[in-house]
Every structure is written in structure tokens, then in C-alpha cells.
Amino acid sequence: MLHRRVYCVEHGLELQDIAGLVVRHTCDNPACIEPTHLLLGTKADNNRDRAARGRNADRRGEKHHLHRLLEKDVRTIRRLYASGKHTQRALAEQYGCTPSNISRIISKNVWRHI
């Protein structure tokens, strides 16, 4: 929020004057408060900036910071379950996750890109 205040001071505005808008960082550093690095815009402008700079992160599967399984595990889980020889509960115990997570993997509610 400090960057919003800095922008307002630099441009002689009040915070309510920029309500509904975002203060974008040309330097891609959210902590930056250098006035020459700050631009006013919309969320759409900010999203376009991010895309133009190649910062649209693909956070699916193994690229997600909270992933516990690997893509090979997901393929194996689906294959084992499809064989009819393993229950969701058994697979959950084997892979250290919950049966509901196994269910979401099998139905492709998660890891659908695999």
C-alpha cells in the first residue's frame, strides 16, 4: 500500500482519487516505491504488463509450490486405479495423501493437464 501513497504524493492526488485503480511497477518489484517506477492503471493493464513480461506463471502440477506428487505418480495412480486392483484408500496410503485427493486425481479435477 505504500506505493499507492507515494504515487498520490508524487502526483498531488488523494487515495480516494485512485480508488478502483492499481499502481503498476515498471520495475516488476512490488516493494518498490521509486516514484519514477510507478504508473496508474487498471487491473487489465496490470495483467497485460505481466503477460508482456512473460510473468504469467504456469503453476500446475509439479510447478505448484505445494505439490506433493510428481507427474509420474499421477500417471501411475490413474493406471493402478483403472486396473481395478487398487482402491482409492490404498492408493492414498501408498502416496501419502487423502482418498479425496486420489478421487480428484482419478476424475481429473486436479492434475487435468496430465
QUIDAQUI-V903742 format. One record per backbone hydrogen bond with DSSP energy under -0.5 kcal/mol. CO is the residue of the C=O (numbers start at 1). NH is the residue of the N-H. If there is no record, write none. Layout:
BEGIN
CO|NH  CO|NH
END
This chain:
BEGIN
1|4  1|5  2|6  3|7  4|8  5|9  6|10  7|11  8|12  8|13  9|12  14|17  14|18  15|18  16|19  18|21  22|24  22|41  24|26  24|39  25|28  28|30  29|32  33|35  34|37  35|38  37|26  39|24  41|22  42|46  43|47  44|48  45|49  46|50  47|51  48|52  49|53  50|55  51|54  55|57  57|59  60|63  61|64  64|67  70|74  71|75  72|76  73|77  74|78  75|79  76|80  77|81  78|82  79|83  80|85  80|86  81|84  87|91  88|92  89|93  90|94  91|95  92|96  92|97  98|102  99|103  100|104  101|105  102|106  103|107  104|109  104|110  105|108  111|114
END
